[in-house]
Amino acid sequence: MYYEIVPMDRSHIEQIAALERECFSTPWTEQMLSDALFDSQASFIVAEAEDGHILGYAGLHVIVDEGYIDNIAVESDARRHGVASALLDVYCRFGAVNLAFLTLEVRASNQAAMGLYEKYGFQRAGLRPGYYQHPKEDAVIMTRYFNEQEGEQP
């Protein structure tokens, strides 16, 4: 499966919004995605096939030296082909040079995603009870620290 990781632009928004609806019970709207294009603290990237089809996307917000991964979503037919890994790898390489840490929330039942995050050095850092709706579920907070002894909190 061939794809390139490229910055999100206006031409991607409709497809990303559809992907959001496929993957999440509380999806971002086209307006929210469009607003992210003009947010100086945000970086959104897409995995784009040769024909322009969006296989997956990820979003990051950075405040000073702290990174918060908003979403990583991959369409069902493209899962288990390294798309999520490629997207996450971009942010981890950025974080290693520019950030103190990256953090995110993941549904407590999403073992596949937690396995991916652990593979990239994320550790369980806490729990947000009842964070997700439809269905109601806890969120596991996972964080990867970047410092001299990676994996240890500063």
Contact map, one row per residue, 1 for C-alpha under 8 A:
1110000000000000000000000000000000000000000000000000000000000000000000000000000010000000000000000000000000000000000000000000000000000000000000000000000000
1111000000000000000000000000000000000000000000001100000000000000000000000000000000000000000000000000000000000000000000000000000000000000000000000000000000
1111100000000000000000000000000000000000000000111100001000000000000000000000000000000000000000000000000000000000000000000000000000000000000000000000000000
0111110000000000000000000000000000000000000001111100000000000000000000000000000000000000000000000000000000000000000000000000000000000000000000000000000000
0011111000000000000000000000000000000000000011110000000000000000000000000000000000000110000000000000000000000000000000000000000000000000000000000000000000
0001111100000000000000000000000000000000000011110000000000000000000000000000000000000000000000000000000000000000000000000000000000000000000000000000000000
0000111110000000000000000000000000000000001111000000000000000000000000000000000000000000000000000000000000000000000000000000000000000000000000000000000000
0000011111011000000000000000000000001000000111000000000000000000000000000000000000000000000000000000000000000000000000000000000000000000000000000000000000
0000001111111000000000000000000000001000000000000000000000000000000000000000000000000000000000000000000000000000000000000000000000000000000000000000000000
0000000111111000000000000000000001001000000000000000000000000000000000000000000000000000000000000000000000000000000000000000000000000000000000000000000000
0000000011111100000000000000000000000000000000000000000000000000000000000000000000000000000000000000000000000000000000000000000000000000000000000000000000
0000000111111111000000000000000000000000000000000000010000000000000000000000000000000000000000000000000000000000000000000000000000000000000000000000000000
0000000111111111100000000000010011000000000000000000000000000000000000000000000000000000000000000000000000000000000000000000000000000000000000000000000000
0000000000111111110000000000010000000000000000000000000000000000000000000000000000000000000000000000000000000000000000000000000000000000000000000000000000
0000000000011111111000000000000000000000000000000000110000000000000000000000000000000000000000000000000000000000000000000000000000000000000000000000000000
0000000000011111111100000000000000000000000000000000010110000000000000000000000000000000000000000000000000000000000000000000000000000000000000000000000000
0000000000001111111110000011110010000000000000000000000000000000000000000000000000000000000000000000000000000000000000000000000000000000000000000000000000
0000000000000111111111000000000000000000000000000000000000000000000000000000000000000000000000000000000000000000000000000000000000000000000000000000000000
0000000000000011111111100000000000000000000000000000000100000000000000001110000000000000000000000000000000000000000000000000000000000000000000000000000000
0000000000000001111111110011000000000000000000000000000000000000000000001000000000000000000000000000000000000000000000000000000000000000000000000000000000
0000000000000000111111111111000000000000000000000000000000000000000000000000000000000000000000000000000000000000000000000000000000000000000000000000000000
0000000000000000011111110000000000000000000000000000000000000000000000000010000000000000000000000000000000000000000000000000000000000000000000000000000000
0000000000000000001111111010000000000000000000000000000000000000000000001110000000000000000000000000000000000000000000000000000000000000000000000000000000
0000000000000000000111111110000000000000000000000000000000000000000000000000000000000000000000000000000000000000000000000000000000000000000000000000000000
0000000000000000000010111110000000000000000000000000000000000000000000000000000000000000000000000000000000000000000000000000000000001110000000000000000000
0000000000000000000010011111000000000000000000000000000000000000000000000000000000000000000000000000000000000000000000000000000000001100000000000000000000
0000000000000000100110111111100000000000000000000000000000000000000000000000000000000000000000000000000000000000000000000000000000000000000000000000000000
0000000000000000100110000111110110000000000000000000000000000000000000000000000000000000000000000000000000000000000000000000000000000000000000000000000000
0000000000000000100000000011111110000000000000000000000000000000000000000000000000000000000000000000000000000000000000000000000000000000000000000000000000
0000000000001100100000000001111111000000000000000000000000000000000000000000000000000000000000000000000000000000000000000000000000000000000000000000000000
0000000000000000000000000000111111100000000000000000000000000000000000000000000000000000000000000000000000000000000000000000000000000000000000000000000000
0000000000000000000000000001111111110000000000000000000000000000000000000000000000000000000000000000000000000000000000000000000000000000000000000000000000
0000000000001000100000000001111111111000000000000000000000000000000000000000000000000000000000000000000000000000000000000000000000000000000000000000000000
0000000001001000000000000000011111111100000000000000000000000000000000000000000000000000000000000000000000000000000000000000000000000000000000000000000000
0000000000000000000000000000001111111110000000000000000000000000000000000000000000000000000000000000000000000000000000000000000000000000000000000000000000
0000000000000000000000000000000111111110011100000000000000000000000000000000000000000000000000000000000000000000000000000000000000000000000000000000000000
0000000111000000000000000000000011111110011100000000000000000000000000000000000000000000000000000000000000000000000000000000000000000000000000000000000000
0000000000000000000000000000000001111111000000000000000000000000000000000000000000000000000000000000000000000000000000000000000000000000000000000000000000
0000000000000000000000000000000000111111110000000000000000000000000000000000000000000000000000000000000000000000000000000000000000000000000000000000000000
0000000000000000000000000000000000000111110000000000000000000000000000000000000000000000000000000000000000000000000000000000000000000000000000000000000000
0000000000000000000000000000000000000011111000000000000000001110000000000000000000000000000000000000000000000000000000000000000000000000000000000000000000
0000000000000000000000000000000000011011111100000000000000111100000000000000000000000000000000000000000000000000000000000000000000000000000000000000000000
0000001000000000000000000000000000011000111110000000000000111000000000000000000000000000000000000000000000000000000000000000000000000000000000000000000000
0000001100000000000000000000000000011000011111000000000011110000000000000000000000000000000000000000000000000000000000000000000000000000000000000000000000
0000111100000000000000000000000000000000001111100000000011100000000000000000000000000010000000000000000000000000000000000000000000000000000000000000000000
0001111100000000000000000000000000000000000111110000011111000000000000000000000000000010000000000000000000000000000000000000000000000000000000000000000000
0011110000000000000000000000000000000000000011111000011110000000000000000000000000100010000000000000000000000000000000000000000000000000000000000000000000
0011110000000000000000000000000000000000000001111111111100000000000000000000000000000000000000000000000000000000000000000000000000000000000000000000000000
0111000000000000000000000000000000000000000000111111111000000000000000000000000000000000000000000000000000000000000000000000000000000000000000000000000000
0111000000000000000000000000000000000000000000011111100000000000000000000000000000000000000000000000000000000000000000000000000000000000000000000000000000
0000000000000000000000000000000000000000000000011111100000000000000000000000000000000000000000000000000000000000000000000000000000000000000000000000000000
0000000000000000000000000000000000000000000000011111110000000000000000000000000000000000000000000000000000000000000000000000000000000000000000000000000000
0000000000000010000000000000000000000000000000011111111000000000000000000000000000000000000000000000000000000000000000000000000000000000000000000000000000
0000000000010011000000000000000000000000000001111001111110000000000000000000000000000000000000000000000000000000000000000000000000000000000000000000000000
0010000000000000000000000000000000000000000001111000111110000000000000000110010000100000000000000000000000000000000000000000000000000000000000000000000000
0000000000000001001000000000000000000000000001110000011111000000000000011110010000110000000000000000000000000000000000000000000000000000000000000000000000
0000000000000001000000000000000000000000000111100000011111100000000000111100000000000010000000000000000000000000000000000000000000000000000000000000000000
0000000000000000000000000000000000000000000111000000000111110000000011111000000000000011000000000000000000000000000000000000000000000000000000000000000000
0000000000000000000000000000000000000000011110000000000011111000000011110000000000000000000000000000000000000000000000000000000000000000000000000000000000
0000000000000000000000000000000000000000011100000000000001111100001111100000000000000000001000000000000000000000000000000000000000000000000000000000000000
0000000000000000000000000000000000000000111000000000000000111110001111000000000000000000000000000000000000000000000000000000000000000000000000000000000000
0000000000000000000000000000000000000000110000000000000000011111111100000000000000000000000000000000000000000000000000000000000000000000000000000000000000
0000000000000000000000000000000000000000100000000000000000001111111000000000000000000000000000000000000000000000000000000000000000000000000000000000000000
0000000000000000000000000000000000000000000000000000000000000111110000000000000000000000000000000000000000000000000000000000000000000000000000000000000000
0000000000000000000000000000000000000000000000000000000000000111111000000000000000000000000000000111100000000000000000000000000000000000000000000000000000
0000000000000000000000000000000000000000000000000000000000000111111100000000000000000000000000000011110000000000000000000000000000000000000000000000000000
0000000000000000000000000000000000000000000000000000000000011110111110000000000000000000000000100011111000000000000000000000000000000000000000000000000000
0000000000000000000000000000000000000000000000000000000000011100011111000000000000000000000000000000011100000000000000000000000000000000000000000000000000
0000000000000000000000000000000000000000000000000000000001111000001111110000000000000000000000000000011100000000000000000000000000000000000000000000000000
0000000000000000000000000000000000000000000000000000000001111000000111110000000000000000000000000000000100000000000000000000000000000000000000000000000000
0000000000000000000000000000000000000000000000000000000011110000000011111000000000000000000000000000000000000000000000000000000000000000000000000000000000
0000000000000000000000000000000000000000000000000000000111100000000011111100000000010011000000000000000000000000000000000000000000000000000000000000000000
0000000000000000001100100000000000000000000000000000000111000000000000111110000000010000000000000000000000000000000000000000000000000000000000000000000000
0000000000000000001000100000000000000000000000000000001110000000000000011111011000110000000000000000000000000000000000000000000000000000000000000000000000
0000000000000000001001100000000000000000000000000000001100000000000000001111111000000000000000000000000000000000000000000000000000000000000000000000000000
0000000000000000000000000000000000000000000000000000000000000000000000000111111000000000000000000000000000000000000000000000000000000000000000000000000000
0000000000000000000000000000000000000000000000000000000000000000000000000011111000000000000000000000000000000000000000000000000000000000000000000000000000
0000000000000000000000000000000000000000000000000000001100000000000000000111111110100000000000000000000000000000000000000000000000000000000000000000000000
0000000000000000000000000000000000000000000000000000000000000000000000000111111111110000000000000000000000000000000000000000000000000000000000000000000000
0000000000000000000000000000000000000000000000000000000000000000000000000000011111100000000000000000000000000000000000000000000000000000000000000000000000
1000000000000000000000000000000000000000000000000000000000000000000000000000011111100000000000000000000000000000000000000000000000000000000000000000000000
0000000000000000000000000000000000000000000000000000000000000000000000000000001111111100000000000000000000000000000000000000000000000000000000000000000000
0000000000000000000000000000000000000000000000100000001100000000000000000100011111111110000000000000000000000000000000000000000000000000000000000000000000
0000000000000000000000000000000000000000000000000000000100000000000000011100001001111111000000000000000000000000000000000000000000000000000000000000000000
0000000000000000000000000000000000000000000000000000000000000000000000000000000001111111100000000000000000000000000100000000000000000000000000000000000000
0000100000000000000000000000000000000000000000000000000000000000000000000000000001111111110000000000000000000000000000000000000000000000000000000000000000
0000100000000000000000000000000000000000000011100000000011000000000000010000000000111111111000000000000000000000000000000000000000000000000000000000000000
0000000000000000000000000000000000000000000000000000000001000000000000010000000000011111111100000000000000000000000000000000000000000000000000000000000000
0000000000000000000000000000000000000000000000000000000000000000000000000000000000001111111110000000000000000000000000010000000000000000000000000000000000
0000000000000000000000000000000000000000000000000000000000000000000000000000000000000111111111000000000000000000000000000000000000000000000000000000000000
0000000000000000000000000000000000000000000000000000000000010000000000000000000000000011111111100000000000000000000000000000000000000000000000000000000000
0000000000000000000000000000000000000000000000000000000000000000000000000000000000000001111111110000010000000000000000010000000000000000000000000000000000
0000000000000000000000000000000000000000000000000000000000000000000000000000000000000000111111111000000000000000000000000000000000000000000000000000000000
0000000000000000000000000000000000000000000000000000000000000000000000000000000000000000011111111110000000000000000000000000000000000000000000000000000000
0000000000000000000000000000000000000000000000000000000000000000001000000000000000000000001111111111110000000000000000000000000000000000000000000100000000
0000000000000000000000000000000000000000000000000000000000000000000000000000000000000000000111111111000000000000000000000000000000000000000000000100000000
0000000000000000000000000000000000000000000000000000000000000000000000000000000000000000000011111110000000000000000000000000000000000000000000000000000000
0000000000000000000000000000000000000000000000000000000000000000100000000000000000000000000001111111000000000000000000000000000000000000000000000000000000
0000000000000000000000000000000000000000000000000000000000000000111000000000000000000000000001111111110000000000000000000000000000000000000000000100000000
0000000000000000000000000000000000000000000000000000000000000000111000000000000000000000000000110111110000000000000000000000000000000000000000001110000000
0000000000000000000000000000000000000000000000000000000000000000111000000000000000000000000000100011111000000000000000000000000000000000000000111100000000
0000000000000000000000000000000000000000000000000000000000000000011110000000000000000000000100100011111100000000000000000000000000000000000000111000000000
0000000000000000000000000000000000000000000000000000000000000000001110000000000000000000000000000000111110000000000000000100000000000000000011110000000000
0000000000000000000000000000000000000000000000000000000000000000000111000000000000000000000000000000011111000000000000000000000000000000000011100000000000
0000000000000000000000000000000000000000000000000000000000000000000000000000000000000000000000000000001111100000000000000000000000000000001111000000000000
0000000000000000000000000000000000000000000000000000000000000000000000000000000000000000000000000000000111110100110000000000000000000000001111000000000000
0000000000000000000000000000000000000000000000000000000000000000000000000000000000000000000000000000000011111100000000000000000000010000111100000000000000
0000000000000000000000000000000000000000000000000000000000000000000000000000000000000000000000000000000001111110000000000000000000000000111100000000000000
0000000000000000000000000000000000000000000000000000000000000000000000000000000000000000000000000000000000111110000000000000000000000000000000000000000000
0000000000000000000000000000000000000000000000000000000000000000000000000000000000000000000000000000000001111111110000000000000000000000000000000000000000
0000000000000000000000000000000000000000000000000000000000000000000000000000000000000000000000000000000000011111111000000000000000000000000000000000000000
0000000000000000000000000000000000000000000000000000000000000000000000000000000000000000000000000000000000000111111100000000000000000000000000000000000000
0000000000000000000000000000000000000000000000000000000000000000000000000000000000000000000000000000000001000111111110000000000000000000000000000000000000
0000000000000000000000000000000000000000000000000000000000000000000000000000000000000000000000000000000001000111111111000000000000000000000000000000000000
0000000000000000000000000000000000000000000000000000000000000000000000000000000000000000000000000000000000000011111111100000000000000000000000000000000000
0000000000000000000000000000000000000000000000000000000000000000000000000000000000001000000000000000000000000001111111110000000000000000000000000000000000
0000000000000000000000000000000000000000000000000000000000000000000000000000000000000000000000000000000000000000111111111110000000000000000001000000000000
0000000000000000000000000000000000000000000000000000000000000000000000000000000000000000000000000000000000000000011111111110000000000000000000000000000000
0000000000000000000000000000000000000000000000000000000000000000000000000000000000000000000000000000000000000000001111111100000000000000000000000000000000
0000000000000000000000000000000000000000000000000000000000000000000000000000000000000000100100000000000000000000000111111100000000000000000000000000000000
0000000000000000000000000000000000000000000000000000000000000000000000000000000000000000000000000000000000000000000011111110000000000000000000010000001000
0000000000000000000000000000000000000000000000000000000000000000000000000000000000000000000000000000001000000000000011111111000000000000000001111000001000
0000000000000000000000000000000000000000000000000000000000000000000000000000000000000000000000000000000000000000000011001111100000000000000001110000001000
0000000000000000000000000000000000000000000000000000000000000000000000000000000000000000000000000000000000000000000000000111110000000000000111100000000000
0000000000000000000000000000000000000000000000000000000000000000000000000000000000000000000000000000000000000000000000000011111000000000000111100000000000
0000000000000000000000000000000000000000000000000000000000000000000000000000000000000000000000000000000000000000000000000001111100000000000111000000000000
0000000000000000000000000000000000000000000000000000000000000000000000000000000000000000000000000000000000000000000000000000111110000000011110000000000000
0000000000000000000000000000000000000000000000000000000000000000000000000000000000000000000000000000000000000000000000000000011111100000011110000000000000
0000000000000000000000000000000000000000000000000000000000000000000000000000000000000000000000000000000000000000000000000000001111100000111000000000000000
0000000000000000000000000000000000000000000000000000000000000000000000000000000000000000000000000000000000000000000000000000000111111001111000000000000000
0000000000000000000000000000000000000000000000000000000000000000000000000000000000000000000000000000000000000000000000000000000111111001111000000000000000
0000000000000000000000000000000000000000000000000000000000000000000000000000000000000000000000000000000000100000000000000000000001111111111000000000000000
0000000000000000000000001100000000000000000000000000000000000000000000000000000000000000000000000000000000000000000000000000000001111111100000000000000000
0000000000000000000000001100000000000000000000000000000000000000000000000000000000000000000000000000000000000000000000000000000000011111000000000000000000
0000000000000000000000001000000000000000000000000000000000000000000000000000000000000000000000000000000000000000000000000000000000011111100000000000000000
0000000000000000000000000000000000000000000000000000000000000000000000000000000000000000000000000000000000000000000000000000000001111111110000000000000000
0000000000000000000000000000000000000000000000000000000000000000000000000000000000000000000000000000000000110000000000000000000011111011111000000000000000
0000000000000000000000000000000000000000000000000000000000000000000000000000000000000000000000000000000000110000000000000000001111110001111100000000000000
0000000000000000000000000000000000000000000000000000000000000000000000000000000000000000000000000000000011110000000000000000001111110000111110000000000000
0000000000000000000000000000000000000000000000000000000000000000000000000000000000000000000000000000000011110000000000000001111100000000011111000000000000
0000000000000000000000000000000000000000000000000000000000000000000000000000000000000000000000000000001111000000000000000001111100000000001111100000000000
0000000000000000000000000000000000000000000000000000000000000000000000000000000000000000000000000000001111000000000010000111110000000000000111110000000000
0000000000000000000000000000000000000000000000000000000000000000000000000000000000000000000000000000111100000000000000000111100000000000000011111000000000
0000000000000000000000000000000000000000000000000000000000000000000000000000000000000000000000000000111000000000000000001110000000000000000001111100001000
0000000000000000000000000000000000000000000000000000000000000000000000000000000000000000000000000001110000000000000000000100000000000000000000111110011111
0000000000000000000000000000000000000000000000000000000000000000000000000000000000000000000000110011100000000000000000000000000000000000000000011111111000
0000000000000000000000000000000000000000000000000000000000000000000000000000000000000000000000000001000000000000000000000000000000000000000000001111111101
0000000000000000000000000000000000000000000000000000000000000000000000000000000000000000000000000000000000000000000000000000000000000000000000000111110000
0000000000000000000000000000000000000000000000000000000000000000000000000000000000000000000000000000000000000000000000000000000000000000000000000111111100
0000000000000000000000000000000000000000000000000000000000000000000000000000000000000000000000000000000000000000000000000000000000000000000000001111111100
0000000000000000000000000000000000000000000000000000000000000000000000000000000000000000000000000000000000000000000000001110000000000000000000011110111110
0000000000000000000000000000000000000000000000000000000000000000000000000000000000000000000000000000000000000000000000000000000000000000000000001010111111
0000000000000000000000000000000000000000000000000000000000000000000000000000000000000000000000000000000000000000000000000000000000000000000000001000001111
0000000000000000000000000000000000000000000000000000000000000000000000000000000000000000000000000000000000000000000000000000000000000000000000001010000111
